[in-house]
Amino acid sequence: MPDSQPQPPHSSPSGSSGSSGPGDPAALLLCGARLTDGRTVDVWLGGGRIEAVGTAGSLAVGGTRACGARVDLSGYLLLPAPAEPHAHGDTALTADGDGPASYDPQDVQRRATEAALLQLGHGATALRAHVRVGDVQGLGALAAVLRARRSLRGLTELTAVAMPRVLTGVAGADGLAVLRDAVKMGASVVGGCPDLDPDPIGYVEAVLEIASEYGCPVDLHTDADAPARLARLAAMAGGLRPGVTLGPCGGLDRMPADAARRTADQLAAAGVTVVCVPQGGCSGTDGRGTAPVRLLRAAGVRVAAGSGALRDLSNPVGRGDPLEAAYLLASRYGLRPEEAYDAVSASARAVLGLPEVRVEAGFPAELLAVRGDGLAAALSLAYSRIVVHRGRVVARTSAVREYCNSATSAEWGLPRQGRGEVS
């Protein structure tokens, strides 16, 4: 279940309860995919899980395997699908509008749906959307995002974080009531922006109390530029289950080095996860910059990466692409490609409370195939993608680059995708 504690995969690779038989028309055979360890394999999917992985051609019986479909993944790298732990579905795609973003429920539902589909096309088969509640919009935006969630079932897993503005003082009474109503309505995570409250620590205390009351995860927006406040937050959050996530935490990178190291150690000891936003821009925080991912990882903090703003006023050119986030972590912030991809896949799924995915029998069939012969190449030029959710292909993006005829490619034996003339 999204935003709950991860569950272990079924141990039996095939033949277990719910597995597909030889005549299952919903089964899917992925042929000739390359894995990150260099092997080329066939992958058999059924019942929403990976049922078998074998050397290329080994899973076909008499030229076919069951009555299911085949997908030729020759030239593709097969990866666990990424997840999106930090999106803003209610404000997405509003950068080009005239005036303030519309919070009409139909407009919010349309934007949230379109944003989720855009991110699904990039490969994210699970998405956590942070939604403002209270003030003028009340619970209308949340209701619209929850309707989008229902309409997207079978394509992607969308969960919502309720984000009230103020929770302390006289004005905070309404915010507390709205936050409780939001959880009852269907928000599975409680959060918000303590930096915007007159009493940030009081705000965090209120969120943690409601999270404990309802058994919800916590996801707080903060620039994280106040060491003493973060130390207090870590002390309050330590041991809370299902867990506490902070993001985007760009202020950590502006702290003096000693203070940043102490803070990282405190967050690690408390089991707090940090979700950075390397693509820039995030609704709800004024700070810019990216959390110091190498410092946090070295301290033992789980670090995931999200997209943040998707073409809203915080980032009018935001793409919402998890592979771009991984690319930036590798190219700009010094992570190895494997570490960078982990931040948008395994670690991001853990933030959402989703089970681990490996390209092995028994694991969930949540997969992304990207053209490329290795992870570094895939992060560099990830144009063509095939997305698998619950064992079926739910999105395809195909890119073809063509060059005009010349002797250059023939002379050097360079690969060409297009064969026609380009004038």
N, C-alpha and C positions, 0 to 999 in steps of 0.2 A: 504494500500500500504506500503511495507517495507520502512523503513527509512524516513517516513513521520509522521505527527502527529497521535497519536492513535485515532481511531474512536470508538464510543460506539457500543455495540452489539445491534442486533435487540431485541426489547423488547418482541415480541410475542414468546412463547415457541413452538408453532406449528401452522400450518395452515396459516402462513404468506407467503408473496410472496417469491417464491423460495424454499419453504419447500417441503419435500418429501411426497407423498401420500402413501396410503396403498399398492399400487402396484409398488413402485419404486424399481427396482432391485439393484440400487446403494446404497440403505439404509443399515445401519449396526446397529445391536443390540449387545451391550456389556453386557454380562450377569454375574451377581454375583460378581461385582467388589466391593472392599472395598474402602471407602473414608477415608481421614485423620481424619474425625470426628467420625470414628468408624462404620458408617452405611454401610450396604451391599446393593447395588443398581443395577438396570439395567439402561443402558444409551442408548437412541435411537438417532442415528445420521442420518442426511439427508441434502443434499444441502450444505455440508461443514460446518454445524453447529450442535450444540447439540439441538435436538428438544424436548426431554423430559428426565427427570430423575425420576425414581420411585423405590419403594421398590422391592427387588429381586422377579422376577416373575410377577410383576404387569403390565409390558408392553407387555406381550405376550397375544395375542387374539386367543383363541382356540388352544393354543399350539404354535402358530407362530405369528409374527408381520410382516405383509406384506410379500413381496417376497425377501427381502434383506437377507444378510448373518448374521450369528451369530458368535460371538467370546466368548468362555467361559473364563471368567477372575476370576474364583474361585481361591483363594490363591494369587491374585494380588492386589496391591495397585494402584489406578488410580489417576493420577496427571496431572495438566497442563503440557504440554510438555516444556522442557527447550529450550533455544535459545543460540546460540554461538555469543557473541558480539566482540570477539577478536581472530581472526584466521589469518593465513598467508598461503593462498592457493598456492601462487607462489613458496614458499620455502619448503612447507611441504614434508615430506618423502624423504629428500635428505641427511640424516645423513650418510647413508651407501655408498654413491657414492664416486668415486675416483675423487679428484680435486674439483674445484668450481661447484656449482649447474648449471645445464644446463638451459638456458633461451630460448631454442628453443621452439617456440609457441606450438608445439604438445606435448612436454614434460611437459610444464607448464599446458596445458589443462588436460592432463592425471592426473598429480599430484593433481590439484585442484579438479577434479572430484572424484578421489579416496578419497581424504581427506574429502570432503563433505559427501560422502557415509559412511565413517567410523564414522563421527560424527553423521550422521543421525541414524546409527545403535545404537549409544549410547542414542539417544533420541532427539537430536537437530533438530527441523523441520525448523529452520531459522538460517542463518549464515551470519556474516559480515566478509568479507575477506579483509585484508589490502594488497595492491598490490603496489610494487615499480614502479614508472614511471620516465621517463627521463634517463639521463646517457646512458649507453650502450644498455640497453633493450628498451629504447624509450617507445612506447605504446604497444609493442608486448605482454608483459606479461599481461597487462590489457585486451587486445583483447582476449587473450586465456582464461582468467578467465570469461569474459563475454560470450564466447562460451560455457564454462562449465555451466554457469548459465542457458543458454537457454536449454541445454541438460538435465538439472536436474528439469525442470519445472514439477510440479505434484508430485515430490518426496520431494523437500525441497526448501526453498526460500533462494537464494544466492544473496547478494548484495556486491558491491565492494567499497572500500575506495582508492582513488588515493593518493599515498605517494611520492611526489618529494623529492629529497635530499637537494637541495639548492634553496632558493628563494630570496636571497638578494645580493646586489652588482652586478658587471658585470656578474658574472656566474649565478646569479639568474634570469636573463631575460629569458633564455631558459626554466628554471624550471617553471616560471609563464606561459609561452606560452603552455608548455606541460600540466600543470594542467588544464588550460582552455579547451584544446583539450580533456583531459580525461573526463571532465564533459560532454562535447558535445557528446563524444563517448558512454557514458552510466554509468560512475562512479556516484553513487548517493550520495556519501559522499566525502568531501575533508579533507585531513589530512596531516600527515607526522611527521617528527622528528625534532622539533625545536632545540633540544640539539645538533644536528649535524651541524647546520648552524652557520657560524661565528657571526651572529647577531640573536640570538634566538627570541628576542622581535620583530624584524623586520619580521622574518619568520611568527610569529603568526599573526601580522598585515596583512601580505599579504594573509594568508589563510582565515582570517575572512573577508577580503574585497571580495575575490572571492566567499566565502560562501554566503555573503549578496547579491552579484550580481546575483547569480544563485538560491538562496533560498535553499541551501543545508545544511544539518547538518555538524558538524565539529567533527573529531575524531583525537586527537593528541597523539603521543607516547612521553612520557617524563618520566624520572626517578623521576622528581619532588623533587629535592634535593636543590633547591634555593628558599628560602622563598620570597625574594623581587621579583624575576621573576614571581613566582606564583601569588603574590598579584597583579602585573601588568596585568597578563593574566586574572585573575578573573575580574578585573575592566574593561578590554576591552570586555570580553565575556558576561558580565551581560546583560540579556535581549535579547540576540541573539536567534532568533527562526529560524529553528526547534530546535537548542540546541547545546551544546558543551560537548564533552566527553573527558576525559583524562585517560590515562593508560600507563603502569601499576602502576606508582607512588610509586615504592618501596622506593624511597628516603624519602618520608614522614615519614617512620618509623624510619629513622636514624636522623631526626631532633631533637633538644632539645624539650622537652615536651611542653613548652609554645609556641614555634614557630609553632609546629605542630597544636596545638589547634587554634591559630590565623588563620593559613592557612585554616584549616578545616572550620572555621566560614566564611571566605571570599569565599570559594568555594560554601558553602551552600547558602550564600546571592546572589551569581551570578547564581545559578541554574545549576552549573556544575556537571555532573555525573562522578564518578570515576569507572573505570573498572579495578579490580585487577586481578592478574594472580597467584593464589596460587599454581598451579602445577609447577611453575618455568620456567624461560627461555622465552625470547621474542626477536624476531628479530627486530633490530632497536634501542634498548637501551642496554647499557652496565651494568646497575645496576641490582642487584639481590635483593631478598626479596619481601615481600608482603606489600601492603599498610595497614596502621592501620585501619582495617575495623570497629572495635568497636568505635574508636575515631571519625571516619568520620560519622558513623551512628548516634552517639550521637549528633553531630553538625547539623544533618539534611541533610547531603549529601546523595543523592541516590547512593548506592554502588551495582554494578553488578560484576559478576565474569566471566572471560573467560578462555580459555585453553592456549592461547599463542602458543608457538611452538609445532608443531606436528612432532616429529622425524626429526628435522633439527639440524643444528650445535648449535643452542641456547639451545636445549634440546633434545638430541638424543633418550631419552626414553619417550618423551611426548606422552600422550595417547589421548588428545583431548576429554576427557570425562567430560561433565558438572557435572555428579554426583560425580566424584572424586573431582572436584573443590569444590562442596558443602560439601563433606565429610571432606576435609581439613579445610574449614572454620569452621566447627563444632568441629573437633577433635583438631586442632592446634591453631585456632585463636578465640575461645571462643564464637562463635555464637550458638544460639539454632538451632536445625535441621530445624525448620520452617523458621528462618531467613536465614540460609545458602541456603535452597532450593529456597527461594525467589530471592536470588542474581543470580541464574542461570536460573530462570524462569520469574516471573513477572517483576523484575527489568531489566533483560537482554532483554526481549521483549520490554520494554519501551525504552531502548537505541536504538533499531532498529526501533522505531516508529510503532510497531505492537499493535493491540488491545489486551486488557486484556483477559485472559482465566480463566474461572472458570468451575468447573464441575457442571454447571447449565444450564437450558434451555436458549437458545438465544445466547450463547457464541460460539466462533469458536471451531470447533472440531479438536483442536491441543492437543493431549493427549499422555501420556506415562504411560503404565502399567508396574509395576515392582513387581517381587515376593517379598512378605513381608507383615506383618500384621500391620506395622506402618512406619512412615517416618524415624525414627532413624534406624530401621532394614533395610529398603530399601537402605539408604545411606551406611550402613555397608557392605551389601552383595547383591549388585544390579547386579546379574549375568543375570537372565532371564528378557527380556524386549520385549514389543510389542509397536510399535510406530505408531501413527495415525496422518496423515496429511490430511487436507481438508476432513475429514470424512472417510478416508479409511486407512487400514493397509498398511504401506509402508515399514516396516522393522520388523523382528523378530530375537531375539537372545535367544536361548534355552540352558541352562546349566543343566546337570544332574551329580550329585555327587553320586558315588557308593562306598560302603564299602564291604569288604569281610564278609561272613556270620559269625556271632558270637552271643552269647547269650546276649551280652550287650544291644543291642537296644531292644530286646524283653523284657528283665528284667525291663527296665526303661520306656518302651513305647515310645522310642525316634523315631522321624520321619525318614523315609528312602525314598529316591527317586528311588534308583535302586533295583531291585529284583534278578538280576543274580549274579553268582559267579564272584568274582574279584580275580584273581590269582596274 
